[in-house]
């Protein structure tokens, strides 16, 4: 079974530039998450999708961050414009909708450095 | 909303010694609980999970955790540490009735030879 795919693995941009990350979840997984992991901290949920609908985006800085999952499969997360404090690893994860299948499977993440 | 507190951001043990990583949770509904491990420059890998069956859960690499409702705890243990156990460990909680998973701040485990 293929895992969660993310690209790019690394990205360096200047502040005020824009950047986009891509995630392809495990086939058949209805739930997709984007997490932000700042160095030395645990992952913080940015947004959760169920199929192509947003379940929770309460911690997404909507003035600069956006995310979409148009066809209920892969997803993109965009930052525009980026700030220095956005430097972090952005993790994508997916899980099945069935409540009895409980864990999230994670991709390797995209490490963003804003200079 | 649910949350997790991991006590101790850094834990150091000698090779062969007991590993104990602490996790306390808060949840208004019955929770599912998880321990994940993260190696440098990698994503998170599931170690074990509690899903309301047995309270003592065994995971990969010799780790286990015990769910204690009265103490709202889910501490991770391993009888004998190995050098390869050095990593960051995260406890996570989600309600039984939705997929809203929240993570603790993590505990970095160092294993000394």
Contacts between the chains, C-beta under 8 A, distances in Angstrom:
chain1	res1	chain2	res2	distance
A	4	B	43	7.5
A	31	B	99	4.8
A	33	B	99	8.0
A	33	B	101	7.2
A	35	B	103	7.7
A	40	B	9	7.8
A	40	B	106	7.8
A	41	B	105	5.7
A	41	B	106	7.0
A	42	B	4	8.0
A	42	B	6	7.8
A	42	B	90	5.5
A	42	B	103	3.9
A	42	B	104	5.2
A	42	B	105	4.6
A	42	B	106	4.9
A	43	B	44	7.3
A	43	B	90	7.2
A	43	B	103	4.8
A	44	B	103	7.6
A	45	B	100	7.5
A	45	B	101	7.2
A	45	B	102	6.7
A	48	B	99	6.7
A	48	B	100	6.7
A	50	B	99	7.4
A	55	B	98	7.8
A	55	B	99	7.4
A	55	B	100	7.6
A	56	B	100	6.1
A	91	B	43	6.2
A	91	B	44	7.1
A	93	B	44	7.7
A	95	B	99	5.9
A	97	B	99	7.6
A	99	B	96	6.9
A	99	B	97	6.8
A	100	B	51	7.6
A	102	B	32	4.9
A	102	B	34	7.8
A	102	B	49	6.1
A	102	B	51	5.4
A	102	B	94	7.2
A	103	B	34	6.1
A	103	B	46	5.1
A	103	B	49	5.6
A	104	B	99	7.8
A	104	B	101	5.7
A	105	B	46	7.7
A	106	B	36	7.8
A	106	B	43	3.8
A	106	B	44	4.3
A	106	B	45	7.5
A	107	B	43	5.3
A	108	B	41	7.7
A	108	B	42	6.0
A	108	B	43	4.6
A	109	B	42	7.9
A	109	B	43	5.4
A	111	B	41	7.6
